[in-house]
């Protein structure tokens, strides 16, 4: 806003709404500095402060009392042209994020800013700063680690725009590596994970790949061969096939939505209380390991025995890494 250009009604309102929080963050600031920040004449700032000081909501007596108004130190305002706040009306009583809530929101914004399409956005940085200042206490310092998916997303998007295939080595759930050439169709996210949906030339069908299981991802010069206009991607991210295996699990009925696309569509068996048994369809039993780990204490694999054994062995191997070190063989000291 230029001091030479008259302000319209919307601009005047925006200025007034912006002025109070700015003064709260910069108590004891000079009129000249405020004017320079907003790009208005000093007279405009003085008029606005005077207007705000006589604005408020009357109390129970239907009269404007000192405690109902925004107020400043008028002596310093008139003598030194400095704005020092003495009363903020109900502004200080407005709902504010707790330190924990602000930290959670800041972590989410850090994650968004790490994505290629949101990188280095000034708006995100400004919002994180405002959340830090407006919380009831200083939020915990969090750092969201950069994920390699960001670079993979950029490469896949480049291939989509160019209409060419991508090539990568894929780590399947059994721990094996397979070379894949894929016509990319769509990149989607579920929780923290990103997935590529595309026509796999190895399988001759549409497949879904986790980006963090890809390595040596490159954009090739091979044009896509699948007729994308004839491929109808289903609404669900994960699709079953005739070769899928059935697994029976037990869990609380209220947790069924957590299984998402894994549910086979078969009727759920009610066991009494809130416990149910449901049938899942997985490409192989090793796919259960990550699912059960993500729902620890919620899902119990019932059958078949091979599925239970794979999950049990995987859990035992993980628990063994946290085993207590062997007790010291040194003799106990006096009084022990």
N, C-alpha and C positions, 0 to 999 in steps of 0.2 A: 504494500500500500504506500502510495506516495503522499507526502503532506500537501502537495499542490493539487491533488485530485479530491474533490468532495466525496465523502463516504455516503453510499446509499444506506437505506434502512437495514438490509441484510448484513452489510459490512459493519455497521455500527453495533448490531446485536452480536455478531461474531467477535468483534473487538472486546466488548464488555464481558462476554462469556470467557474469553481467553485471558483477560487481564487479571482477574482474581486469582486463579491458580498460579499464574506467573508471579504475582506479588507474594503469594504464600511461599513459593520456592526461592524468592529473592528479597527477603525482608530487609528493609533498610536501604533500598536502592534509590538512586536519584531519579527525578522526573526525566531528566535528559537521557539517562541510560534506557529507561523504559520506552521513551519516544523513539530512540534509535533502534531498539529491538523490533518494535512493531511498525516502524516506518511512518510514523505520524508526527504531527507537530506537538511540541510540549504542551500547548494550550489544550489540545485534544485530551491528553493524559490527565491534566488537572481537572477538566470538566468531567471526565469519566469517574475519577476518584470521588469527586464531590457528589456525583449522582449516585454512585454505589453506596456511599456513606449514609444517604437518606432513604435507601431502599431496604425493605425487610418485611417480615410478617408480624403483625401486631400480636401481642400476647393475650392472655385470658381477659384482660381489662379492656380489650379492643383499642388500646393505646400503644403507641410506639415507645417502648422503654429502651434504655441504653443496651440492655442485654439482648435485644432483638435485632440489633443493627450491626453491620460491618463498620468497624471504627478504626481510626488511625491516630497517631500522635500529631495533633493539629499544629502544635507549636513548631515542631520540626518541619512539618509540611510547608507552613507559611514562611518560616524564617530561613530554612536551609534548602527548601525544595526537595526534601527527602521523604519517602513514604515508609513509615514504620508502623506495622500493624499492632493493634492492641486488642482487637476482638474479631473473630471470624464467623460470627453468627452460628449456624448449625453445620457449617462446612466440615469442621473437625469431627462431628458426630456422624457423618455419612458413612455407609458401609464401606469397609476397606478389606482387601485381601490379606489373609494371614501370611506370615513369612513362608510357611510351607506351601500354601496355595500359589503364591507368587513364584516360588522356586519351581513348582511343577509346570506352570504356564511358561516360564522362561525356558525350561528344558525343552518343552514342545516347540517353542519358537526357534530355539537353536537347531533342532532337528529339521524344521522347515527351511531354515536358511541354508542348510547343508545340501539341499536338493538343487540340481542344476538350474531349474526354472526359477528358483527363489534366491539364488546366491547373491550376496552383497546387496540385499534390498535395504535401502535406508529406512523404509517404513518399519521393517521388522526390528532393526536396531533401535529405532526411536521408541517403539512399543516396549521392548525389553527394558530400556532405561526408565520409562515411566512406571512400569510395574515395580522395579526396584525401589523407586522413590516413594511410591504410594502405598507400599505394604505397611502393616502395623509394626514390623521389625525388619531388620536387614535379612533378605532371603539368603538361604544357604548357597554357597558358590558351587554351581554344578557345571560340568563340562560334558557335552554329548559327543562321544567319539565319532570322528568322521567315518562313514561307512564306504566301502569300496563300491557299493551299488551306485553311487553318484556317477562315477566314470562309466560304468556299464550302461546306465540309463542314457547317457549322452550318446554312446556308440550305437545303441539300439535305435534311438530316435533318429540319428543320422542315417541309418540303414532304411528306416521307414520312409524318410523323405526321399531317399534316392531310389527306392524300389529294388534293393539288392538284398542278398542273403547275408546272414551273420554266421560265423564259424566259431566254435568254442569247444573246449574239453569240459565235459560235465561229470561231476562227482555224484553218483547215484547213492541211494540210501544204503546199499550194500557195501559202499566204500570203493567201488570200482570206477574207473575213468572211461568215458566213451566220447569219441569225437562226433560232434553234431553239426550239421548244416541246416539252418532253419530259415524259413521265410517269416520274418517278424510281422505279427499282426497287431499286438497290443501289449502295453506295459501297465501292470496293475499292482496295487499294494494291498496287503492284508496285515494289519497291525504294523510291526516294524519291518516286515519282509516284503521285498519286491519280486515280482514274477514276470516272466516273458511268456506270452501265449503266441504260438506260431505253428506253422506247418513244418513238421520234422521230416526231413528226407530219409532219415534212417528208419523211422517207424512207418512212414507213409500215412501219417495222420496228424491231427492237431494235438499238440502236447503243451504242457505247462512246465516251465523251468524256473527254479529259484535263482536269482541273479548272483547271490553270494556263493553258489555252488559252481559257478562258471569260472574257468581260468583260460588264459590266452584268447580272450574274446577279441575278434577282429571283424571289421566290415569288409566283405569280399567285393569282387567286381562281378559276381554271378547275379544275373537278374532273377527276381523271384519267379518261380514257375507255377505256383498255385494260383488259381483264379480266386482272388480274395473276395470278389463280389459274389461268388457262389458259396463261400464259406460262411455259415451262420454260427457265430460264437454263442454258446449258451450263457445264460445269466450267471450260473454258478462257475466259480473259478476252477474247481477240481471235478473231473468227469471220470466215471467208472468205465470199465471195459469188461468183456466177457471173461477175461482171464483173471479178474480180481478175486481175492480171497475173502471169505467171511470170517469175522471175528466177533465173538460175543463179549460184551463188557457190561459191568454193573456200575451204577452211579445213582446220584440223587436225580429225581425227575426234573427238578428245576435247573439242572446243569445240562440238560439235553441240547439246548441251543449252542453250547460251547463246542459241540462236535461238528456243527456246520455241515459241510458237504460230505463228510465221511459216513453219515447215516445212510443205510441201504434202502430206506423206505418201507421196510418190513414193520409189522405191528410191534409195538413196545410191550414187553411183559412186565406187569406190575407185581412186585414182590411183597407188598405190604408197607404201610407207612409211606415214605416218600421215595423208597428205593425201587429202581426199575432195571430191567435188562434190555439192552438194545443190540442190534447187529450192525456192525460196521463193514464197509468194503474197502480193502486196501490192496495195492498192487502187489505187495509182499509183506511178510510179517515184520521186516526191519523198519517199515514205515511207521510202525506203532511206537517205536522208541521215543521219537521226538514228541509225538502226540501225548503219550502218557507222561513224559517229563514235564511238558507244559501244563498238564492238569494233575500234578502230583497231589495225591490224597483225595482226588475227586473220582478218577476212573480206575476201575479194577478189571484187568483182563481175566475173563473166566475160561474161555476155550477158543480154539483148540489148545492142546498141551504144548504144541510146538511154538505157538505165539507166546504163551506164558513163559516158556523157557528162554526165548530170545530176549524178552523184556526183563526177566529176572536177572539173566547173566549180564545184561548191559547195565542194569542198576547196581549190581554187585561190583562190577568193575569200576563204576564211578565212585561208589562209596569207599572202595579200597584206597582210592587216592587221597582220602581224608583221614586215613587211619592215624591213630596216635603214634608218635615215635616211641621206640622201645624205651622202657624206663631205665634210668641211669643205674649202672651196677655199682656206683661209688657207695662206700659205707655211709650210713646215716651219722649225722653230727650229734653232739651231746644234746640230750633232751628231746631227740626225735624218736 
